[in-house]
Amino acid sequence: MPYEPRINSAMLFSNRKKTDDRQPDFKAEATVDLGNGQTITLDLAMWRKQSDRAGEYFSLSLKPKQDRQSTTTGKEHFHQRVQQMGTPVDDEDIHY
């Protein structure tokens, strides 16, 4: 049966491609209901840690999921960002 994500929950999966201690031990994706009819998708990362004082514990990072399949080029992204910031720029003004 394929994994089906549920709102306000997540399943952590082992990071089998981990090659560095800075990379997470587990990864997940979660969709959270904000309560106003909107949802946000988060990337979760978890590290298994050890300390003398606390013993074993887990460190967790939550970040808004970025659109990994962007179809815009760098130039298009630049122009979209300029439009958002409200500063007009002409290609003729750019000298390489």
C-alpha positions as CSV (number, residue, x, y, z in Angstrom):
1,M,0.0,0.0,0.0
2,P,1.5,3.4,-1.0
3,Y,2.2,6.0,1.6
4,E,-0.7,8.6,1.8
5,P,0.1,11.7,3.7
6,R,-2.5,13.0,6.2
7,I,-3.2,16.5,7.3
8,N,-1.4,17.4,10.6
9,S,0.7,14.3,10.7
10,A,3.9,13.0,9.3
11,M,5.9,9.8,9.0
12,L,9.7,10.1,9.4
13,F,11.8,8.0,7.0
14,S,15.4,7.0,7.5
15,N,17.8,9.1,5.3
16,R,19.5,6.3,3.4
17,K,21.6,8.7,1.4
18,K,23.3,10.3,4.5
19,T,27.0,10.9,3.8
20,D,27.7,13.6,6.4
21,D,26.9,14.1,10.1
22,R,25.3,17.5,9.3
23,Q,22.7,15.7,7.1
24,P,19.5,14.5,9.0
25,D,19.1,10.9,10.2
26,F,15.4,11.0,9.3
27,K,13.3,13.1,6.9
28,A,9.6,13.8,6.4
29,E,7.1,16.0,4.7
30,A,4.0,17.3,6.6
31,T,0.9,19.3,5.5
32,V,-0.4,21.4,8.4
33,D,-3.9,22.9,8.5
34,L,-3.6,26.5,9.6
35,G,-7.2,26.6,10.7
36,N,-8.4,29.2,8.3
37,G,-8.9,26.9,5.3
38,Q,-5.3,27.2,4.3
39,T,-2.6,24.6,4.6
40,I,1.2,24.7,4.4
41,T,3.6,21.9,3.5
42,L,6.7,21.6,5.6
43,D,10.0,19.7,5.2
44,L,11.0,18.0,8.4
45,A,14.5,16.8,9.3
46,M,15.5,15.0,12.4
47,W,18.9,14.1,14.0
48,R,19.5,11.6,16.7
49,K,21.8,13.2,19.3
50,Q,23.6,12.1,22.5
51,S,24.7,14.2,25.5
52,D,26.1,13.3,28.9
53,R,23.5,15.3,30.7
54,A,20.3,14.5,28.7
55,G,21.2,11.1,27.2
56,E,19.7,10.4,23.8
57,Y,17.5,13.1,22.3
58,F,16.3,14.2,18.9
59,S,16.8,17.5,17.2
60,L,14.1,18.6,14.7
61,S,14.1,21.2,11.9
62,L,10.9,22.5,10.3
63,K,11.0,24.5,7.1
64,P,8.4,25.5,4.5
65,K,8.7,23.3,1.5
66,Q,10.2,24.9,-1.5
67,D,8.9,24.3,-5.0
68,R,11.6,21.9,-6.2
69,Q,10.2,21.7,-9.8
70,S,10.6,25.3,-10.7
71,T,10.1,25.9,-14.4
72,T,11.5,29.4,-14.5
73,T,14.9,30.2,-15.6
74,G,17.3,32.4,-13.6
75,K,16.5,35.4,-15.8
76,E,12.7,34.9,-15.4
77,H,13.1,34.4,-11.7
78,F,15.1,37.7,-11.5
79,H,12.4,39.6,-13.4
80,Q,9.6,38.1,-11.2
81,R,11.5,39.2,-8.1
82,V,12.0,42.7,-9.5
83,Q,8.3,43.0,-10.2
84,Q,7.5,41.8,-6.6
85,M,9.9,44.4,-5.2
86,G,8.4,47.2,-7.4
87,T,11.6,48.3,-9.1
88,P,11.5,48.4,-12.9
89,V,14.5,47.1,-14.8
90,D,15.1,47.1,-18.5
91,D,17.4,44.5,-20.2
92,E,18.9,47.5,-22.1
93,D,20.2,48.9,-18.7
94,I,22.2,45.7,-18.0
95,H,25.7,45.6,-19.4
96,Y,27.7,42.4,-19.2
